Amino acid sequence: MRCLSCALLLVILSLTLANLGCAGRSGLQQTSPPTPDNLARQVLVTIPLHDIDQAMQDARRLAQDFDLLLVAKWRLRSIGLFCAIYQVPDARPIPVAVRALTDDPLVHSAQPVRVFQVLGGPEPDPYVHLQPSLTVLQVSAAHRVTRGKGAVVAVIDTGVAIDHPDLRGQVVEAKNFVGEPNEGFTGDRHGTGVAGVVAAAADNGVGIVGVAPEATLWALKACWRDDAGRAGLCSSFTLAKALDFAVRGEVDVINLSLAGPRDEVLTALLNAAIQQGTVVVAAHGEGRRGATFPALLPGVIGVKTASPDGGDSDAAIPAPGQNVLTTVPPGSYDMLSGNSLAAAHVSGGVALMRSLEPALSPGNLRSVLADSVRGVSEPDGGTYPIVDLCAAISKLGERHKCH
């Protein structure tokens, strides 16, 4: 009986330590995964990563000193920081906890866990107003020069239907960073739609063709889908893990069809990506007061939906974002709209350019795209601006001209 009591005590003690994030030397995985329901009471803290054991000890010490629950911890190897997520007691204001942590000498930075939202959704009458987006982008002409072979695009979004007939074989890396084993991946609509615009397969006898059909995709799920599987929410926590993975993988393009408030940790990761030559494409928040992070971060290529009124930001690259036919789970197609789809078109265009000139810097790429915006005629005689991908490719050199 005594041995049985000891065994039960050890089990209880092990479970308690695991829930507190003290699972030992190798405990780098989430211990109580943040979900959309508990983000509001959480803070993200970074600690300089000189020694992993010391960083983990410092994270536990901060939890004890500030009476916080350590719910997750991991390394951001790309920027040399150790991250910890803490749950703040309900009675304590989040700004107070952030200020106190910021003042501690162990802490590199402290911030609330911020929430981001993927952009756009389905049209109620999907096939009534079909627009030939690839035609206005001059994609067919561009494909005479390149289809994106060799370029890698990381789609950081909700999950992707990797077995979709137009995406099968296009996705070479698929990872789930939302932290819940039972969280869906292949049934997610938003990420699947974005992936289809970027790189749906060509000449396979089915469906549509992506802007860069010979590029390969990394499907990195950092956003929870809503109940309908159409849109999603992301957090500082999930986006940081996905971005760190993409930066370390040195992909050619990172597509962020999402927007939210400015975030210090994500800024550091995006700057690291840009500095190593990875091109970051981000959608502008929608509406006159839409969120502009990360689209307006210096070095990021911000994208908006092309429209007669010019949209929300003259600094953004205009691309098709209304009534775009694309892939949806499990193996179908639908019309989607929003700046998310506009960003996906530009990410595909960047993949085309990177396949021809891999060393072209993010800054030069953005300049070429901005210089390739032309006017498209409206039925009423007016015009609206949109990027011409064939013109952009032609600017890369005489041997790449596609007109």
C-alpha positions in Angstrom: 0.0 0.0 0.0 2.9 2.3 0.8 4.5 1.7 -2.6 1.1 2.4 -4.3 0.9 5.7 -2.5 4.4 6.7 -3.5 3.7 5.8 -7.1 0.5 8.0 -7.1 2.4 10.8 -5.5 5.1 10.6 -8.2 2.5 10.7 -10.9 0.8 13.7 -9.4 4.1 15.5 -9.0 5.1 14.8 -12.6 1.9 16.1 -13.9 2.2 19.3 -11.8 5.7 20.0 -13.0 4.7 19.4 -16.6 1.8 21.9 -16.3 4.1 24.5 -14.8 6.5 24.1 -17.7 9.3 22.6 -15.6 9.6 19.3 -17.6 13.4 19.3 -17.4 16.4 20.0 -19.6 14.7 19.1 -22.9 11.4 20.9 -22.2 11.3 23.2 -25.2 7.9 22.3 -26.4 4.7 24.2 -25.3 3.4 22.9 -22.0 0.0 24.6 -22.0 -0.6 25.7 -25.6 -2.0 29.2 -26.0 -5.4 29.1 -27.7 -7.6 32.0 -29.0 -9.5 31.7 -25.7 -6.6 32.5 -23.3 -4.4 34.9 -25.2 -5.8 38.0 -23.5 -4.1 37.2 -20.2 -0.7 36.2 -21.6 2.6 38.1 -22.0 5.6 37.1 -24.2 9.0 37.6 -22.7 12.4 37.2 -24.4 15.6 36.3 -22.7 19.1 36.5 -24.2 20.1 33.0 -25.3 23.7 32.4 -24.4 23.2 29.1 -22.6 19.9 27.1 -22.9 20.0 25.7 -19.4 20.6 29.2 -18.0 17.8 30.6 -20.1 15.3 28.0 -18.9 16.4 28.6 -15.3 15.9 32.4 -15.8 12.4 31.7 -17.3 11.4 29.7 -14.3 12.8 32.3 -11.9 10.8 35.1 -13.6 7.7 33.0 -13.1 8.4 32.6 -9.4 9.5 36.2 -8.8 6.5 37.7 -10.5 3.9 35.1 -9.5 3.2 34.0 -13.1 2.3 30.7 -14.7 4.9 29.7 -17.3 2.8 28.1 -20.0 5.2 27.8 -22.9 8.9 28.2 -23.8 11.0 27.8 -26.9 14.1 29.0 -28.7 14.2 31.6 -31.5 17.5 30.4 -32.9 17.4 32.8 -35.9 17.7 35.9 -33.6 19.4 34.3 -30.6 16.6 34.7 -28.0 14.7 32.4 -25.7 11.0 33.0 -25.5 8.6 32.4 -22.6 4.8 32.8 -22.4 3.3 33.6 -19.0 -0.2 33.6 -17.8 -1.0 36.7 -15.7 -3.4 36.4 -12.8 -6.8 38.0 -13.5 -6.4 40.6 -10.7 -3.2 42.1 -12.2 -3.4 44.5 -15.2 -1.4 43.3 -18.2 0.4 46.7 -18.6 1.6 46.5 -15.0 3.0 43.0 -15.5 4.7 44.0 -18.8 6.4 47.1 -17.2 7.6 45.1 -14.2 9.0 42.4 -16.4 10.7 44.9 -18.7 12.6 46.4 -15.8 14.0 43.0 -14.7 17.7 42.6 -15.7 17.1 39.1 -17.0 14.6 40.3 -19.6 15.4 41.4 -23.1 11.9 42.4 -24.0 8.3 42.0 -22.7 5.0 42.5 -24.4 1.4 41.4 -24.4 0.7 38.4 -26.7 -0.9 40.2 -29.6 -3.5 38.9 -32.0 -3.5 39.0 -35.8 -6.2 38.2 -38.2 -6.0 36.6 -41.7 -7.7 38.8 -44.3 -10.6 38.3 -46.7 -13.2 35.6 -47.2 -15.6 33.9 -49.6 -18.0 35.8 -51.9 -21.7 34.9 -51.4 -22.3 34.5 -55.2 -18.9 33.0 -56.1 -19.1 32.6 -59.8 -21.1 35.6 -60.9 -18.3 38.2 -61.1 -15.3 36.1 -62.2 -12.3 38.3 -63.0 -9.3 37.0 -65.0 -6.7 38.0 -62.4 -3.9 36.2 -64.2 -4.7 38.1 -67.4 -4.4 41.5 -65.9 -1.2 40.5 -64.2 0.2 39.3 -67.5 1.1 35.9 -66.0 0.7 34.0 -69.2 3.4 36.1 -70.8 5.6 35.8 -67.7 5.3 32.0 -67.9 7.0 32.1 -71.2 10.1 33.0 -69.3 9.7 31.3 -65.9 7.2 29.4 -63.8 9.1 29.8 -60.6 11.2 26.7 -60.6 13.6 26.5 -57.7 11.9 29.2 -55.6 10.5 28.3 -52.2 7.5 30.2 -50.7 6.5 29.9 -47.0 2.8 30.4 -46.6 2.4 31.4 -42.9 -1.4 31.2 -42.4 -4.0 28.6 -41.4 -3.4 25.1 -42.7 -3.4 24.0 -46.3 -5.2 21.1 -48.0 -2.0 19.5 -49.1 -3.9 16.6 -50.9 -5.9 19.0 -53.1 -5.5 17.9 -56.7 -3.9 21.3 -57.6 -1.6 21.4 -54.5 -0.6 17.7 -54.4 3.2 17.7 -54.7 3.5 21.5 -54.5 3.8 21.5 -50.7 7.2 20.1 -49.6 7.1 21.1 -45.9 4.0 21.2 -43.7 4.1 22.1 -40.0 1.6 23.0 -37.4 2.6 25.7 -34.9 -0.7 26.3 -33.1 0.2 23.6 -30.6 -2.9 21.5 -30.4 -2.5 18.0 -31.8 -6.2 17.8 -32.7 -6.2 21.2 -34.5 -7.2 20.7 -38.1 -4.7 21.4 -40.9 -5.9 20.1 -44.3 -9.5 21.4 -43.8 -8.5 25.1 -43.5 -9.9 27.3 -46.2 -7.9 30.5 -46.0 -4.4 29.0 -46.2 -5.6 26.6 -48.9 -6.9 29.6 -51.0 -3.6 31.6 -50.5 -1.5 28.5 -51.5 -3.5 28.0 -54.6 -3.0 31.5 -55.9 0.7 31.3 -55.3 1.5 27.9 -56.8 -1.5 25.7 -58.0 -0.1 23.2 -60.4 -0.1 23.8 -64.2 -0.8 21.4 -67.0 -2.2 18.7 -64.7 -5.6 18.5 -66.4 -7.5 19.9 -63.4 -8.6 23.2 -61.9 -6.6 26.4 -62.0 -3.0 27.5 -62.4 -1.0 29.5 -59.8 1.1 32.5 -60.4 4.3 30.4 -59.9 3.2 26.8 -60.5 6.7 25.4 -60.4 7.6 27.0 -57.1 7.4 24.8 -54.0 5.5 25.7 -50.9 6.0 25.5 -47.2 2.7 25.3 -45.4 3.3 26.7 -41.9 0.1 26.8 -39.9 0.3 29.6 -37.3 -3.3 30.6 -37.3 -6.4 29.0 -35.8 -9.3 28.7 -38.2 -12.8 29.9 -37.2 -15.7 27.4 -36.9 -16.4 27.6 -40.6 -12.7 27.1 -41.5 -12.7 30.3 -43.6 -10.7 32.8 -41.6 -8.4 32.7 -38.6 -6.6 34.3 -35.7 -2.9 34.1 -35.1 -0.8 35.3 -32.1 2.6 36.6 -31.4 3.5 33.2 -30.1 2.4 31.1 -33.1 3.7 33.6 -35.7 7.1 33.8 -34.0 7.6 30.1 -34.1 6.6 29.8 -37.7 8.7 32.8 -38.7 11.7 31.4 -36.9 11.3 28.2 -38.8 11.1 29.9 -42.1 14.0 32.2 -41.4 16.2 29.3 -40.4 15.1 27.5 -43.6 16.2 30.5 -45.7 13.1 30.3 -47.9 12.9 32.7 -50.9 9.6 34.3 -50.0 7.4 34.5 -46.8 3.8 35.2 -47.5 1.8 36.9 -44.6 -1.8 37.3 -45.7 -2.6 38.8 -42.3 -2.4 42.0 -40.3 -2.4 43.2 -36.7 -0.7 45.5 -34.2 3.0 46.2 -34.3 5.0 43.5 -32.5 8.6 43.8 -31.2 9.5 40.1 -31.4 7.9 39.6 -34.9 9.7 42.8 -36.0 13.1 41.3 -35.0 12.3 38.1 -36.8 11.1 39.9 -40.0 14.2 42.1 -39.9 16.4 38.9 -39.7 14.6 37.5 -42.7 15.0 40.6 -44.8 18.7 40.9 -43.8 19.5 37.4 -45.0 17.7 38.1 -48.3 14.3 36.5 -47.8 11.5 38.6 -49.4 8.6 39.2 -47.0 5.2 40.0 -48.6 2.3 41.1 -46.4 -1.3 42.1 -46.9 -2.5 45.5 -45.8 -5.2 45.5 -43.2 -8.6 46.1 -44.8 -10.8 49.1 -44.4 -9.7 52.7 -43.9 -8.4 52.0 -40.4 -7.0 48.5 -41.2 -3.9 47.3 -39.3 -0.7 48.0 -41.2 1.7 45.6 -39.4 3.7 44.0 -40.9 2.8 45.5 -44.3 4.3 48.9 -43.5 7.5 47.6 -41.8 10.5 48.9 -43.7 11.8 46.2 -46.1 8.4 44.4 -46.3 6.5 44.4 -49.5 3.0 45.6 -48.6 0.1 44.6 -50.9 -3.4 45.9 -51.3 -6.3 44.9 -53.6 -6.2 46.9 -56.8 -9.3 49.2 -57.1 -10.4 52.3 -58.9 -10.2 54.4 -55.7 -6.6 53.4 -55.1 -7.3 51.5 -51.9 -6.0 52.2 -48.4 -2.3 52.9 -49.0 -0.5 54.4 -52.0 2.7 52.8 -50.7 1.3 49.3 -51.3 1.7 47.2 -54.5 -1.8 46.8 -56.1 -2.8 43.3 -57.2 -6.0 41.4 -57.8 -8.0 40.7 -54.7 -11.6 40.6 -55.7 -13.5 37.4 -56.8 -10.3 35.3 -57.2 -10.9 31.7 -58.2 -8.7 29.5 -56.1 -8.4 26.2 -54.3 -10.5 25.3 -51.2 -10.7 22.1 -49.1 -11.0 19.3 -49.6 -10.5 19.3 -53.4 -12.7 22.0 -54.8 -12.6 25.7 -56.0 -14.3 28.9 -55.0 -14.1 32.6 -55.4 -12.4 34.4 -52.5 -11.8 38.1 -52.0 -9.5 40.3 -49.8 -6.0 41.7 -49.5 -4.9 38.2 -48.6 -5.4 37.1 -52.2 -3.7 40.2 -53.5 -0.6 39.4 -51.3 -0.6 35.8 -52.6 -0.5 37.1 -56.2 2.6 39.2 -55.4 4.3 36.4 -53.5 3.9 34.3 -56.6 5.3 37.1 -58.8 8.3 37.4 -56.4 8.8 33.6 -56.8 8.9 34.0 -60.6 11.5 36.8 -60.2 13.6 34.9 -57.6 13.7 31.9 -59.9 15.5 34.0 -62.5 17.6 36.1 -60.2 18.1 34.4 -56.8 20.4 37.1 -55.5 18.1 40.0 -56.2 17.6 41.8 -52.8 14.2 42.4 -51.2 14.6 46.2 -51.7 15.4 45.9 -55.4 12.5 43.5 -55.9 10.1 45.9 -54.3 11.4 48.8 -56.5 11.0 46.7 -59.6 7.4 45.8 -58.7 6.6 49.4 -57.8 8.0 50.6 -61.2 5.9 48.0 -63.0 2.5 49.2 -61.9 0.3 50.2 -64.8 -3.2 51.5 -65.5 -6.0 49.0 -66.3 -9.0 50.3 -68.2 -12.4 50.3 -66.6 -15.6 49.8 -68.6 -16.6 53.4 -67.8 -13.4 54.7 -69.3 -11.4 55.2 -66.1 -8.3 53.3 -65.1 -7.0 51.8 -61.9 -3.4 50.7 -61.0 -2.2 47.1 -60.9 1.2 45.5 -61.0 2.3 43.9 -64.3 4.4 40.9 -63.6 5.6 40.5 -67.2 6.9 44.1 -67.1 8.6 43.4 -63.7 10.4 40.3 -65.1 11.4 42.2 -68.2 13.1 44.8 -66.0 15.5 42.1 -64.7 17.5 42.1 -67.9 17.3 41.7 -71.6 17.4 37.9 -71.6 14.3 37.9 -69.4 12.0 40.0 -71.5 8.6 38.4 -71.9 6.5 40.9 -73.8 
